[in-house]
Amino acid sequence: MRVPGETSMLDHISLIAILLSGLTIFTTIQMQDFPDIAGDAAIGRITFPIYAPEFSRWVTSGAMVAWSFFLGRFWDIG
């Protein structure tokens, strides 16, 4: 039970989970730009899928596979 006014600390597993979540988001956030390439181009917004259309697809696909494999192994999901 937590005592009022007492601060709590995150354990190392929680810190690792937060770090890995942040890295996963950082390396896959460009996925949100794929559905609206036409709209972004119309307003002059330069996104990764507009700047490098083929490369961004390969990078995103690779990142998804790599993160899926790595996180499954890291957390020993089996």
Long-range contacts (C-beta under 8 A, 24 or more apart in sequence): 20-71, 20-74, 24-67, 24-71, 27-63, 27-67, 28-60, 28-63, 28-64, 28-67, 30-56, 30-60, 31-60, 34-60
